Amino acid sequence: MTDQMWTAMGDRTRRRILDHLRLQPCAVGELAQRLEIAQPQASKHLRVLREAHLVQVRTEAQRRIYAIDPDGLIGLDEWLAPYRQLWNDRLDALGRHLDATTTDTTTPKEHHS
């Protein structure tokens, strides 16, 4: 995982771009419209994401179509792996604790007639 990736993901607009691209590839104009930002601003954000290897671009006619670069996310996934394991370990410990705890602490009430 590179500092360039952290810098790219540190910006809210770039994270929003990634959220949109996660759903479907888009041209810069579409992204700008959806995010309600100027097209030059969207292009600058996409350049940063491309340089961080988080998005890839292909040309269709005169349009540049941007998409998530799954290979670029490998570094992030590898960095997050020990943190996911930490949560899994804690959830497992909670499950064991709950299993060991008596869940039915109430006793049936006696009925007097």
N, C-alpha and C positions, 0 to 999 in steps of 0.2 A: 504494500500500500504506500502510495507516494504522498508527499506533502501537497503536490499539485492536485491530487484527488480530493484531499481534505479541503483545500482552498476552494475548489470548484463546488463542493457540496456544502460549503459553509454559507452560501448565498441562498436566501429564501426563493428568489425567482428561479434560480437554476434547479433547486429541488422541485419546484412546481413544474418546470419543463420536464424533468425526469418523470414526474408523476403522469404527465400527459403522454409522454412517449412510451411509458410502460403499457398504456392501453392500446396505442397504435402509432405507427410511424406518421410523421407529419412534415409538411413543408414549413419553412420559416414563417411565411405569411399566415398560415393557419394557426401556428403557435402564438404569434404576436396577437392575432385577433382573439384567441381564446384567453390569453393572459392579460389582454387589454394593455399592451405595451407597444411602443413603436417598433417597427420592423428592424431598424438598425440596432436597437437595444437587444432585441431577441437574437439577432445575428452575433452580437458580441458575446452574449451568454452561451450560445451554441458553440462558438469558437473555443471558449474556455472549457466547456464540457468535452469537446472533441480532443483538445490538447491533453486533457486528463484521461483520455481513452474511455470515457463514460458513454459517449454517443458515437455513432458512425454515420456517414453520409453517402448517399448514392445520387446520381443524376438521372432524372427522368425528363427527357426533352429539355426544357429550360428551367425546370424546377430542381431544387436540391431537397431531397427527402431525408429527414433525420430519424434515427431509430436508436434505441438503447443498444449499447455494445455489451453483450453478455460477458465476453472475455474480460472486459475492463472491470467488471464487478467482482471478479475472482479474488482480487487483492482485498477488497472490502469484506467479502465473505470469509476469507481466511483470518482476517483480523478479528472479526466478530465471533468466530468459532469458540474460543475459550470463554467468552461471556455467555454464549448460549449454553455451554456446558455448565457454567456456574448456576444459571437459572434452572436448568434441568436437575442438577444435584439438589438444589434447594427445594424444588417442587417434589422430588422423590422423598426427601427428608420429611416434608410436610405430610405427604401421603402416608408414610410409615407412622408418623406421630398420630395422625387421625385414625389409622387402623388400630393402633394400640389403645386409643382412648375409647372408653365405653360410650357409644352413641346414644343408647337408650337409658337415660338416668332416671326416667320417670317410672313410677310403679302404678299399676292400675288402682283406681280408687275403689274402696269397698262400698257396696250399695247396702244401705240399711232400709229394710221395709217395715 
